[in-house]
Amino acid sequence: MTGLRLAVVGVGRIGVFHAQHLQELAAEREDCELVAVVDRHQDTAMRVAERLSAQQETPITSFDSTEALVASGIADAAIIASRTIDHRRDTQVMVEAGMRVLLEKPLGDTLDEARQLAVWLEEDETRSRAVMLAFQRRYDAAMLRAHELLREGIIGELFKIVSILEDPEPPPVGYQSAGLLSDMGVHNADEILWMAKRYPTQIAGFGARLHNQQIPDVTVEDFDDAFVQMWFEQDLTAQLQVSRNHVAGYRNECLLFGRRGRIHVGHFDEDPLRVRLEAVGLDHEVLEQQTYDLRDYERPVPVFIRRFGPAYKAEAADFVEGCIKKEPFAVTHHEGLKAMEIVAAGAEAIKRGGAIQLGSAST
Ligand SMILES: NC(=O)c1ccc[n+]([C@@H]2O[C@H](COP(=O)([O-])OP(=O)(O)OC[C@H]3O[C@@H](n4cnc5c(N)ncnc54)[C@H](O)[C@@H]3O)[C@@H](O)[C@H]2O)c1
C-alpha cells in the first residue's frame, strides 16, 4: 500500500484509541496506513505495536522516542497523545523533520511554553501549517448542530454561554496534569470561543479542593472544582464550570442563551451512550429535539471515549484528509493558544480571589 504513513506518539489512555481510529480509517479509505507507535515507555510501545499489528496486514513498528521515529523516516504524519509536558518537544522534533501533526490538547504545559511553541511555529511558512490542535468538540455531531443553529439565528442574539465539563473520578495514578483548568477547562474555553466567535475582555474565577483532592495518592492538582466567568464587552458572558467530583458520571453540557430562545446539548441522564440536543424558543416552544447515538466500543473505555468516540474519529479523519490534500487545518495552534490564554487568565483570577468574607449569621 502507498499513501499517507501515520504514527501515534504516546499510546496511553487516549493514544490507543487514536491508533484504533487510524487503523479503521486506513481500512475504510485505503489511502493511508498506521505504520508506527511511539512511547517513552518502551515496553508499552512494543506491547501496543504487537497488539495493533494483529489488526492489519502490515506490521507496526515501535519506537521509544520521536527522535527515533524521525530518524527512521517511516512516517509522514502523526497524532501526538504523549504527556502534556512532552507536547512541545514531540511537536518540534516531528515538525522540524517536515511532518504534520495532530496535537492533543493542551498546546503546552504552561502558557509560556505554549507561547514559545506558537512563536517557533510562526517562524516559518511550512511550520505554521504543520499543527492541527485536537479539540474534538468541534467534530461532535451534537455540538456541530448547536453551532449551526446558533449561526442560523434560531435563538436570536447570543448573550450567555454555559459550558460544563465534570469528570466522575480523578485521573489515573501517574497522570501528568498541568492543573484543572489547563487539563480539562481548556476544552470549555475553546468551546466558548468557538461559539462566541469573540475574545473575552474580563475574567473572574473561583476554585476549590472539595472531594477528589482529599483522596490519598490522587494526582495532585491546583483544584478539583472551578468556576470561571468571562465577559465579552457588556453584551455577552460565558460561564465555565469544571470539576473532577461529579461522582454520578461524566457530565458534559453546553447551554446557549439567546434573546429568542435557548439551545442545550448534553443533559446528564441515565444513558451515557446518547447525547440530546434541544432548541427551545419563546414560551417553551420546542424548535428542535435530537438524540445522537454514540459508539459502543464493546469493552470498558474511558468516559471521554464513551462520550466523544465518534468525534475523535471524525477529527482524525479530517487530519488525514488535510494531510493527503496538503490543505491548511481548520483548528490550529492559534486556537490552542487562545484557549490556553483563557484558562491561564482564569487560574490567575482564582489565585487573586474575589470573594467577600461574611461574618457569622446572626440568630
Ligand atoms: N482530547 C481529549 O478529550 C483528551 C482526553 C484524554 C487525554 N488527552 C490528552 O492526551 C494526552 C495523553 O493523555 P492520556 O490520558 O492518554 O495520558 P496517559 O498518562 O494515559 O498516557 C500518556 C503517555 O505518557 C507516557 N508516560 C507515562 N509516564 C511517563 C514517564 N514518566 N515518562 C515518559 N512517558 C511517560 C505513557 O506511556 C503514555 O504514552 C494529554 O496531553 C491529555 O491532555 C486529551
The ligand as an ORCA input file, in Angstrom:
! r2SCAN-3c Opt
* xyz 0 1
  N      -8.991     15.397     23.856
  C      -9.335     14.771     24.958
  O     -10.506     14.696     25.311
  C      -8.273     14.125     25.797
  C      -8.608     13.092     26.692
  C      -7.574     12.496     27.425
  C      -6.283     12.935     27.298
  N      -5.996     13.946     26.427
  C      -4.613     14.447     26.298
  O      -3.816     13.403     25.762
  C      -2.540     13.376     26.394
  C      -2.314     11.990     26.990
  O      -3.317     11.747     27.955
  P      -3.626     10.258     28.483
  O      -4.835     10.371     29.318
  O      -3.630      9.302     27.348
  O      -2.358     10.048     29.415
  P      -1.622      8.717     29.846
  O      -0.932      9.044     31.106
  O      -2.537      7.543     29.813
  O      -0.553      8.491     28.680
  C       0.402      9.471     28.363
  C       1.674      8.878     27.775
  O       2.784      9.202     28.600
  C       3.586      8.034     28.818
  N       4.231      8.185     30.115
  C       3.692      7.999     31.338
  N       4.617      8.242     32.281
  C       5.746      8.596     31.643
  C       7.053      8.970     32.077
  N       7.371      9.037     33.374
  N       7.966      9.295     31.132
  C       7.661      9.263     29.831
  N       6.445      8.904     29.368
  C       5.500      8.579     30.259
  C       2.601      6.910     28.756
  O       3.249      5.685     28.482
  C       1.687      7.385     27.632
  O       2.273      7.181     26.385
  C      -2.531     14.504     27.428
  O      -1.872     15.611     26.876
  C      -4.004     14.832     27.630
  O      -4.218     16.212     27.898
  C      -6.961     14.534     25.677
*
